[in-house]
Amino acid sequence: MRKSRFSEEQIVGILKEHQAGTAVADLCRKYGISDATFYTWRSQFSGMEASDAKRLKALEEENRKLKKLLAEAVLDAATLREALGNNF
């Protein structure tokens, strides 16, 4: 996944500027982002503070790692079942 040019704090700041009354087109031009990027950020980070956004990213990363570990464990179990099934 591509790393964003903007940190969570910067994204929350941009969204707060919009809430303060700045037009979306002006923000997009000022920060060099597309409308789609802005609305994606708004759907992900609206109503959050910077600390909440950091916590969300940390939880998503932890969840990704746990899913990978689970997939590897399921694959190992399936391999063992298959090996034991062929012996008998």
Phi and psi restraints in degrees (value plus and minus 20) as a CYANA .aco file:
   2 ARG   PHI     -95.4   -55.4
   2 ARG   PSI     117.3   157.3
   3 LYS   PHI     -97.0   -57.0
   3 LYS   PSI     114.0   154.0
   4 SER   PHI     -91.9   -51.9
   4 SER   PSI     128.4   168.4
   5 ARG   PHI     -93.3   -53.3
   5 ARG   PSI     -37.9     2.1
   6 PHE   PHI    -131.3   -91.3
   6 PHE   PSI     119.0   159.0
   7 SER   PHI     -99.8   -59.8
   7 SER   PSI     149.6   189.6
   8 GLU   PHI     -81.5   -41.5
   8 GLU   PSI     -57.8   -17.8
   9 GLU   PHI     -83.2   -43.2
   9 GLU   PSI     -61.1   -21.1
  10 GLN   PHI     -86.7   -46.7
  10 GLN   PSI     -60.8   -20.8
  11 ILE   PHI     -83.1   -43.1
  11 ILE   PSI     -65.7   -25.7
  12 VAL   PHI     -82.0   -42.0
  12 VAL   PSI     -58.7   -18.7
  13 GLY   PHI     -82.5   -42.5
  13 GLY   PSI     -62.1   -22.1
  14 ILE   PHI     -83.7   -43.7
  14 ILE   PSI     -62.9   -22.9
  15 LEU   PHI     -85.6   -45.6
  15 LEU   PSI     -53.8   -13.8
  16 LYS   PHI     -88.2   -48.2
  16 LYS   PSI     -55.1   -15.1
  17 GLU   PHI     -81.0   -41.0
  17 GLU   PSI     -60.6   -20.6
  18 HIS   PHI     -84.6   -44.6
  18 HIS   PSI     -61.8   -21.8
  19 GLN   PHI     -84.7   -44.7
  19 GLN   PSI     -47.6    -7.6
  20 ALA   PHI     -96.1   -56.1
  20 ALA   PSI     -29.7    10.3
  21 GLY   PHI      99.9   139.9
  21 GLY   PSI     -18.7    21.3
  22 THR   PHI     -95.1   -55.1
  22 THR   PSI     117.9   157.9
  23 ALA   PHI     -89.6   -49.6
  23 ALA   PSI     128.6   168.6
  24 VAL   PHI     -80.4   -40.4
  24 VAL   PSI     -63.9   -23.9
  25 ALA   PHI     -81.1   -41.1
  25 ALA   PSI     -59.5   -19.5
  26 ASP   PHI     -85.8   -45.8
  26 ASP   PSI     -62.5   -22.5
  27 LEU   PHI     -83.8   -43.8
  27 LEU   PSI     -62.7   -22.7
  28 CYS   PHI     -82.9   -42.9
  28 CYS   PSI     -61.4   -21.4
  29 ARG   PHI     -87.9   -47.9
  29 ARG   PSI     -62.2   -22.2
  30 LYS   PHI     -83.5   -43.5
  30 LYS   PSI     -61.8   -21.8
  31 TYR   PHI    -120.5   -80.5
  31 TYR   PSI     -23.0    17.0
  32 GLY   PHI      50.5    90.5
  32 GLY   PSI      20.7    60.7
  33 ILE   PHI    -140.2  -100.2
  33 ILE   PSI     143.2   183.2
  34 SER   PHI    -108.7   -68.7
  34 SER   PSI     144.7   184.7
  35 ASP   PHI     -80.4   -40.4
  35 ASP   PSI     -60.7   -20.7
  36 ALA   PHI     -81.4   -41.4
  36 ALA   PSI     -60.8   -20.8
  37 THR   PHI     -82.3   -42.3
  37 THR   PSI     -64.9   -24.9
  38 PHE   PHI     -79.7   -39.7
  38 PHE   PSI     -67.2   -27.2
  39 TYR   PHI     -90.4   -50.4
  39 TYR   PSI     -49.4    -9.4
  40 THR   PHI     -86.2   -46.2
  40 THR   PSI     -65.4   -25.4
  41 TRP   PHI     -79.5   -39.5
  41 TRP   PSI     -63.4   -23.4
  42 ARG   PHI     -82.4   -42.4
  42 ARG   PSI     -58.6   -18.6
  43 SER   PHI     -90.0   -50.0
  43 SER   PSI     -50.7   -10.7
  44 GLN   PHI    -105.0   -65.0
  44 GLN   PSI     -61.1   -21.1
  45 PHE   PHI    -134.6   -94.6
  45 PHE   PSI     -15.1    24.9
  46 SER   PHI     -83.7   -43.7
  46 SER   PSI     116.7   156.7
  47 GLY   PHI      59.4    99.4
  47 GLY   PSI     -15.1    24.9
  48 MET   PHI    -120.1   -80.1
  48 MET   PSI     134.4   174.4
  49 GLU   PHI    -114.8   -74.8
  49 GLU   PSI     150.2   190.2
  50 ALA   PHI     -80.8   -40.8
  50 ALA   PSI     -59.0   -19.0
  51 SER   PHI     -87.1   -47.1
  51 SER   PSI     -55.9   -15.9
  52 ASP   PHI     -85.1   -45.1
  52 ASP   PSI     -60.0   -20.0
  53 ALA   PHI     -85.4   -45.4
  53 ALA   PSI     -60.4   -20.4
  54 LYS   PHI     -83.0   -43.0
  54 LYS   PSI     -63.0   -23.0
  55 ARG   PHI     -82.9   -42.9
  55 ARG   PSI     -60.9   -20.9
  56 LEU   PHI     -80.7   -40.7
  56 LEU   PSI     -65.9   -25.9
  57 LYS   PHI     -82.6   -42.6
  57 LYS   PSI     -61.1   -21.1
  58 ALA   PHI     -84.6   -44.6
  58 ALA   PSI     -61.7   -21.7
  59 LEU   PHI     -86.7   -46.7
  59 LEU   PSI     -58.7   -18.7
  60 GLU   PHI     -83.5   -43.5
  60 GLU   PSI     -61.0   -21.0
  61 GLU   PHI     -85.1   -45.1
  61 GLU   PSI     -63.7   -23.7
  62 GLU   PHI     -83.1   -43.1
  62 GLU   PSI     -60.7   -20.7
  63 ASN   PHI     -82.9   -42.9
  63 ASN   PSI     -60.1   -20.1
  64 ARG   PHI     -81.5   -41.5
  64 ARG   PSI     -64.2   -24.2
  65 LYS   PHI     -84.9   -44.9
  65 LYS   PSI     -61.9   -21.9
  66 LEU   PHI     -85.9   -45.9
  66 LEU   PSI     -58.3   -18.3
  67 LYS   PHI     -83.2   -43.2
  67 LYS   PSI     -58.7   -18.7
  68 LYS   PHI     -85.1   -45.1
  68 LYS   PSI     -64.1   -24.1
  69 LEU   PHI     -81.3   -41.3
  69 LEU   PSI     -61.9   -21.9
  70 LEU   PHI     -83.5   -43.5
  70 LEU   PSI     -63.5   -23.5
  71 ALA   PHI     -82.1   -42.1
  71 ALA   PSI     -60.9   -20.9
  72 GLU   PHI     -85.9   -45.9
  72 GLU   PSI     -59.6   -19.6
  73 ALA   PHI     -86.3   -46.3
  73 ALA   PSI     -60.7   -20.7
  74 VAL   PHI     -85.0   -45.0
  74 VAL   PSI     -60.5   -20.5
  75 LEU   PHI     -84.5   -44.5
  75 LEU   PSI     -63.0   -23.0
  76 ASP   PHI     -81.3   -41.3
  76 ASP   PSI     -63.1   -23.1
  77 ALA   PHI     -84.5   -44.5
  77 ALA   PSI     -61.2   -21.2
  78 ALA   PHI     -84.9   -44.9
  78 ALA   PSI     -59.8   -19.8
  79 THR   PHI     -83.9   -43.9
  79 THR   PSI     -63.4   -23.4
  80 LEU   PHI     -83.6   -43.6
  80 LEU   PSI     -63.0   -23.0
  81 ARG   PHI     -80.2   -40.2
  81 ARG   PSI     -62.1   -22.1
  82 GLU   PHI     -85.6   -45.6
  82 GLU   PSI     -62.5   -22.5
  83 ALA   PHI     -85.9   -45.9
  83 ALA   PSI     -62.0   -22.0
  84 LEU   PHI     -89.4   -49.4
  84 LEU   PSI     -52.9   -12.9
  85 GLY   PHI     -88.0   -48.0
  85 GLY   PSI     -52.7   -12.7
  86 ASN   PHI     -97.1   -57.1
  86 ASN   PSI     -44.3    -4.3
  87 ASN   PHI     -95.7   -55.7
  87 ASN   PSI     -48.4    -8.4
